[in-house]
Every structure is written in structure tokens, then in C-alpha cells.
Amino acid sequence: VMVGMEDLRTPPSEAKQLYHALKLRKIETVLVEIPGAGHGIANRPSNLITKIAHTLAWFEKYRQESGNE
């Protein structure tokens, strides 16, 4: 779950509720909070890099776990 901390359309509180609901169901999840970002997280280059880095790390984790190295 990725959220901009200044998002007015989908407030961080809703992202946190989704994150906790998934955790309660024992679904592996991560909450990524992007400081200073609104709904368009990737509007700033530094936020785009952060978004891509977290997304790639998530896929890399599962690629390694599946044994497809």
C-alpha cells in the first residue's frame, strides 16, 4: 500500500486502514508513506524514484522466494 502523506483524495488514514485490514487477514503487505506527496505520488522525480524502488524491491522479493533466480 503506497500513499502520499499529503493526499487529499485518498487520505493516509484510509491507506493505513487498508494496510491493517490486510495484516489482520495475514496477507503479506507493506505500507509505504511518501512524505510531502499528494495523490500523484510520482509528480516529483525523487518520489518517482522512491515509488519505483519500492515496487522493484517487492517484485524482487517474490522472484527470489519462488526460486526463479
C-alpha positions in Angstrom: 0.0 0.0 0.0 1.6 3.2 -1.1 0.3 6.6 -0.1 1.3 10.2 -0.4 1.2 11.8 3.1 -0.4 15.0 1.6 -3.0 13.1 -0.5 -6.4 14.8 -0.2 -8.3 12.3 -2.4 -7.2 9.2 -0.7 -6.1 10.3 2.8 -3.2 8.4 4.5 -5.7 7.2 7.2 -7.6 5.2 4.6 -4.3 3.7 3.3 -3.5 2.7 6.9 -6.9 1.1 7.4 -6.4 -1.0 4.2 -2.9 -2.0 5.4 -4.1 -3.1 8.8 -7.1 -5.0 7.3 -4.7 -6.9 5.1 -2.4 -7.6 8.0 -5.3 -8.9 10.1 -6.1 -11.3 7.3 -2.5 -12.5 7.4 -1.9 -11.1 3.9 1.7 -10.0 3.5 1.8 -6.3 2.8 3.9 -3.2 3.3 2.9 0.3 3.9 5.0 2.9 2.1 4.3 6.5 3.1 5.8 9.2 0.8 6.3 12.5 2.7 5.1 15.6 1.0 3.4 13.8 -1.9 -0.2 14.2 -2.9 -2.4 11.8 -4.9 0.1 11.9 -7.8 3.0 10.4 -5.9 5.3 10.3 -8.8 5.0 14.1 -9.7 8.4 14.8 -8.3 11.4 12.9 -9.6 12.6 11.9 -6.1 9.1 10.5 -5.3 9.1 8.6 -8.7 12.4 7.0 -7.8 11.1 6.0 -4.4 8.0 4.5 -5.9 9.9 2.5 -8.5 12.5 1.3 -5.9 9.8 0.0 -3.5 7.9 -1.6 -6.4 11.0 -3.3 -7.7 12.0 -4.5 -4.2 8.6 -6.1 -3.8 8.8 -8.0 -7.0 12.4 -9.0 -6.4 11.5 -10.4 -3.0 8.9 -12.7 -4.6 11.1 -13.6 -7.6 13.7 -14.9 -5.2 11.2 -16.7 -3.0 9.7 -18.6 -6.0 13.2 -20.0 -6.8 13.4 -18.3 -10.2 16.9 -16.8 -9.7 
